[in-house]
Amino acid sequence: MRVLIVMGTRPEAIKLAPVVLAAREAPGVEPLVLATGQHKEVFDDILNLFGFEAAYQADVMRPGQSLAALSARCLEAFDGLMAQSHADVVIVQGDTTTAAMGALGAFYLGLPVWHVEAGLRTSNPALPFPEEMNRRIIGRIASVHLPPTSGPRQNLVREGIDPETVVMTGNTGIDAFLAAVRMRDAFVDPALAAVADGPWPLVVATTHRRENWGDGIRRIAGALHDLLEAFPDLRVVHAAHPNPAVRADVDAVLGGHPRAHIADPVGYGDFARLLSKATVIISDSGGIQEEAPSLGTPVLVARTETERQEGVEAGVAQLVGTDRELIVREATRLLSDQAARDAVARIANPYGDGHAGARVAAMLAAVARGDDPVPVGRAREFSGA
C-alpha cells in the first residue's frame, strides 16, 4: 500500500517524521513524502536529522505571495503529483496551508485522507489565522481522524464526526522531540552553546503567529527586555522566525542588548537541546506547548486562546497573550520561585508518550493486510489524557 505523506513546513516535517520512520517498518506499507518546500532550509534540516527524503517536490513558494496564491499553487501542484504517486492513502498533519490543500487535492482525486493531530479547536474561526479554519476544513474531508488527546477527540465527535473514524494516538511531535533530545548532546552552533550552556537562568522565546505580527511581537520583545533589566544574570535566546518582518520587530527592541541572543533559524537538534536548557519558555508556538512538558519546563503562552488546553489545565502552561506587564510579572514569578518550577516539573506530559508514530503505522499496516484499522488503533490507544 502506497501512503503519500504531505508536508512543507518545519513543524509538519517534525511531526510527520515519526510516522514516516514507523511506516517504513510496517509490513505492506510504502511511505512516500511529498514536500512543498515552504520552509526549505529548516525543512531540509529535519529530513537530514531523521534520515529520510522527499520522493516528490512541489515548487510553490514565491516572494511576498498571498495565502490565496500559495493555496492555488499547492492545489495545482498536488493534482499532478498525487496522481503520479499512485497513492492509496494521503496523510496530512495539523493546520497549515499545505495540509488543507493536501486534503482538498486528495479529495478531488478520490483518495482517502488521514489527518494526524486532528480535532484541535479554538472558539474563534479566525484565531489562530488561518490555521483554525484550515483544520476545520480538513476535519470535513478526512476519512480517518487521529487526534493527539481526548479533548480534540471530543471536539470531533461534537462536530458530528463518526466516532468509529476517530482514534486517539498521542502527539507525534513528542516522539520527534524526545528523539531529537537524545540525538543532540552538544550544540552544533557555538553561539548557542556560549549563551545556553552557562550556569545562569535562561529564557527561550519564539514568536511567529500572524495575529501577533507587529505590535504584539514588539510587546513580547519589550517584556524580554524588561526581564533582562530586572535580572542581571539572566540570558535570553530569541529563536528568530524565517520571515524577515518578524525578525525586524524583534531586532528593533532586543537587538544590541549584551545578554540577548537573537538566533537565526535554529536547526531542530540544536533547538531541542536549547529548550532542554531553558528555565522558562515564552512562545506563541503550538508545538512548544506540547514539547516543554516533556522537559518539565514552564511555558508562558503568548496567545489569548489556545487549542492545546490540556497543558493549561494541567498547570504546565499559562496564557499571557502579548500583555507586556503580565508576561514580565509571570516570568518574574517563575524565575524567582524554584518551588513553582519544581511543581511544573512533576506534572506528566499530557500530550504524548513517544509512541504515536508507531500507532499510526500499526493502523496503516492493518489496512494493508485488509483489516479494519480502527480496532487496531483502539487497542493501542494513547491513554495519557
N, C-alpha and C positions, 0 to 999 in steps of 0.2 A: 504494500500500500504506500503510495507516494503522498507525503504530507508536506505541503508548502507553508513555510513559516515566514510571515511577512514582518519586516522590521526596517526602521530607518533612523530613529533617534537613539542616542546613547541609552536612555532608560529602557527602551524596548530591547535593545541588544543585551543589556544586563539581565532583564527579567525573562527573556526567552532563551538565553544561553543554557540554563539547566534543562529546559525542555529539549533543545537540540541535542545536548550531550546524552541525556537519558534515552531519547528516541533512537539514537544511534545503536544502542544496546538492546532495543526492544525487538523481539522476533517478528519478522514480516513487515517492519516499518522502515521506510526510506525517507529521512528528513531532508528537505531541500530549503535553503534560505533564499528569499527574495529581498534584496536590500534597495532602499531608495536613496541612500547617501545624503540624508538631510543633515546629519552631524558627522560628516565624513571622517575627519581626523580622529575625533574622540570615539566614533563608532568603530573604526578600524582597530583602535586600541583594545576594545572589548573583544573583538573577534580574535585578535592576536593573543590576548591574555588567556582566553578559554580554548583556543586551538581549533577554530572552525572557520570556514569561509563561505561567501555567498555564491550560490550557483547561478543566480540571476541578478543583474544590476539594472536599476531604473535611474535614469538621469533626470531628476525632477527639480533640482534647485536652480533658482535664478536670483540674482541680487535684488533685494527690495520687493520681491513679489508678494502679492496679496494672498490671503488664505484661499480665496476663490481660485486664483491662478494655480497655487500649489495643489489644491484639491483636483482641479481639472487635469493637471499633468499627471498626478498619481493615477487617477482613474483611467486615463488613456493608456499610460504605460502598463498598468496592471492587466488590462484587457488582453494584450498580446502575450505578455509574459506568463500569465496564468494558463492561457491556452497552450502555450509552448511547453509548460511544465508537465502537462498531463496529470495534474494533481487529483487525488481522490478527496482530500480534505484540505482546507485552508485554516491556518491558525493565526489569529491576531491577538495583540496584548494591549490592555489598558484603554487609552482615550486620545491618542494622537490623531492627527490628520492621516498619517499612514494607516493606522488601524481602522479608522472609519471608512476610508476609501478602499482599503483592502477588503473589508467586509462587503461593501457595496459592489465592488468589482467581482468578487466571488459569487455574490447573489445573482448578478447579471448573467453569469456563466452557469448557473445552476449548481454551484459547488457548495457543500455544507461548510459552515463556519463554526469553529470552536473559539470561544472568547476566554482567554486567560486573564485573570484579575477582573472578572465580570462583577457587576452589581454595585459598584461604588457610586454613591449619590450624595449631593448636597440638596438643600431645599430650593436652590435658585438655579434655573437652567443656564444662566449666564455666568455663574461662578463655580469653578474656575472657567474662564473663557479661552478657547472654545471647547475645552476638554469635557465639561459636563454634558453638553449636547452631543458630542461625539460618542460618549459611552452609552447615552440613552439610545442613539441611533443604532449602534452595534447590538444593543440588547433586543431590538426588534428584528434583527436579521439573523443572529446566531442560532444555531440548532443545538449546540451544547454550550452551557454556561459554567465557567469554572471560577466561582467566587473564592477569595482567599480565606474568608472568615464568615461567621454566622450572620453578622449584620448585613453585609452585601447579599448573602443568600436570601435573607428575609425581604430585602428590598425587591429582589427579582420576583419572589412569589407574590408579594403585594401588588406588583405591576401586572400580574396575570400570566407570568411565565410558567409553563408546565413544570411542576416540581421534579418530575422524573428526568428532566433535562438539566437539572441544576445539581452540580457536585462540588462540594467544598474541598479544596485541596491544600490550604495553606498558601502562603505567598512565595512564588518562585524567586522573588528578589532576595529573600532571606537565604535561600540556597546559594545564590550567587555571592552575596555579601560574605557569608561565613567562609566560602571557598577562597574568596579574594583575601580576606584577613589571614587565612592560613598560608597563602602563597607569598605574601609580602612581609618579610621580617626586617626590611630596611627600606628607606626611601630611595627611589631612583633619582629624584630631584634633590640636589644638595641644598638648595634654598629652603625647601620644605623641611629637610632634616634640621637645618640650623634653627628654625623657629619652633618646630614641633617636638623636638627630642630633648628639650631642656627641662629643668625642674619647676618651671613657673606654671601658673594656671593658663589655660588656653581656651579661647572661644573660637569655634569654627563657624563660619557663616556662609550661606549661599542665598542668592536672590535671583529670581528669573521670571516669576509669574507675570503675565501680561497685565493683569489688573493692578499690579504693584509698580509697573514701569513709571518712571518719572518721580513724582513727589514721594510715593510710597517707598521706593528703593532709597531715595535720599534720606528719608526719615530713619530707615533701618540703619543705614550707614552712619547717620548722626548719632544714633544710640550706641553704636560700636565705638565711635569717637569719645562719647561721654564716659563709657566704661573704661577706656584706656586712660582717661584723665583721672578717674576715680581710683583705679588700681595700678599703682606704679610698676608692679612686676608683671602685669598681665600682657599676654601676647594675643593678637587677633590674626587669624588667617581667613581672608575672604576669597573663596574659590570663584573666580570670575566665570560668567556665562559667555559663550562664544559671541553673542550679539554685542556689537560694539557700542550701541546706545546704552545698554545696561551697564557695561563696563565703564563708560564715561561718567555715569551718575555716581558710581562707587568711587571712582578716581577723584571726582570733584570734591568729595567730602573726606575720604581717608587717605588719598594719595599724599605721600611725603611724610606721613607720621612714622617715626622711627620704630615703633613696635607693632605696626600694622603691615602685614604682607598680603598684597593683592596678587593672587596667583593666576597665571594663565591657566586655561582649562587643564585640569589635573587628570592624569591617567587614572583609571579605575583602581588599579592596585595601590597606587600611592594614596588615592582618596580614601580607600577603605582603611589604610593604616592611619591616615590623618584623623578620621573620625574616632578611631580607637584611642587616640591621644587626647581627645577633647575633654575639657572639664564641663563645658556647656556648649550646646549647639543651638544656633539661631538660624532658622531656614523657612522658606516657603515651599520647599520640596516635599512632594508626597512620598517619594522613595525613602528619603532620610527619616521621615516619621516612622517608617517601618523598620529601618536598619538599626537606628540608635538603641532601641530597647534590647537588642542582642548584646550590646556593649554595656548596658546599664547606665547610659548617659542621658541626662535630661535634655529635652528639646523644647525650645520656645518656638511655636509655630507662627510665622509672620503672615497669618491669614485670619480673616474674620469668620470663616467657615472651613470645616474640613470634612471630606468624605471618609476619613480614616478616624472614626470616633473611638475605636477600641483603645487607642493609645491615650486619648484624653480621659476616657472613663477609668482606665487602669492607673492613671497617675504618672505616666512616663512622658506625656506631652501636655503642653498648655498653650491655648490660643491667646496670642497677644496682638494680632493684627500688625499694623505698621505704626502703632502709637509709641512715639519715641520715649515718653516718660514711663509707660508701662513696661516696655522692653527693658529699660535701664533698671527699673525697680525689681522686676522679677529675676533678671540676670544677676543683679547685686545680691539678692537673697540667696540664690543658688551658689554663687561664687563664695559667699561668706559663711555658708552653713553646710559643713561636712555631713551632718546628720540628715539634712534634706536630700543631699546627693546619694547618701547611702540607702535611704528609703527607696529611691528610684531604682538603684542597682539591684535591689532584692525582688523586683517585680519581673515575672517571666514575660518574655516577648509574646504578646497576644496575636502576632501576625503570622507566625510560622515556626516550623521545627526543622527546616532544612531538607525536607523530603518531598516538596511539592512537585518538582520536575519529574521525579520517579512515579508519582501518582498519575500525572498526565500521560506519561509514556505507557504505563500499565493499561490505561484506558485505550490508547491507540493500538496497543498490541491485541487487546480484546476485539476491537473492530477488525483488525487484520485477519484474525482467525475466525471471524464470523459470529462472535458473541455480542450480546448487548453490553455496551460499555458501562452502563450506569450501575448495575450491581457490583461490578469490579471496583468502580470508583467509590461506591458507598462502603464497601467492605474495608477499604484502606483510607477512609475519610479522615482528614485532619481534625483533631478534636481539641485543638488548643484554644478555641474561642466559642 
